[in-house]
Every structure is written in C-alpha cells, then in structure tokens.
Amino acid sequence: MRGIVGYIIFFAVGLVSAGAYFYQLHPEHSVDADLPRLRKDVDDALERGKRLRDAWNKSTPADEAGTAAPDTVRKD
C-alpha cells in the first residue's frame, strides 16, 4: 500500500513539474487561457462516453449473442 501511494505522489509531482517546465518554455501560453480549452475537451470526452454507454445499454440480447437478423444489423 505504501508503494502505491508513493508512486501516485511521485507521478503527481512529475506532472506538476512537467507543467511548470512547459509554461516556462512557452510564455505565450497561460494557465488561465488553457483551462477553458481543457474544460471543453473534458466535456466532449464525457459526452462521447455517455453516448457510448447509452449505445451499449440499448443493445439487444440478440446483438450480444451475435445472432441478430441481417436486416437489423446497423451499417454505420
């Protein structure tokens, strides 16, 4: 357990260090300007996840067994 916590802390410190180094190398970027873009990307990923979950939940038992009739197979 102690090792896992150590790895998580080490990873978090590394992530913060990499972010600080990036913003040092690229002064034209700022955290305040990048947060709305990051929020948009996270919202898009969550929406895609919800659509995937809904599609998974809507699948019929015949689809899961692989015995769906040929006329019910979607061709996306």
PyMOL commands that set and color helices and strands:
alter all, ss='L'
color gray80, all
select helices_A, chain A and resi 2-25+31-58+61-65+70-72
alter helices_A, ss='H'
color red, helices_A
deselect
rebuild
show_as cartoon
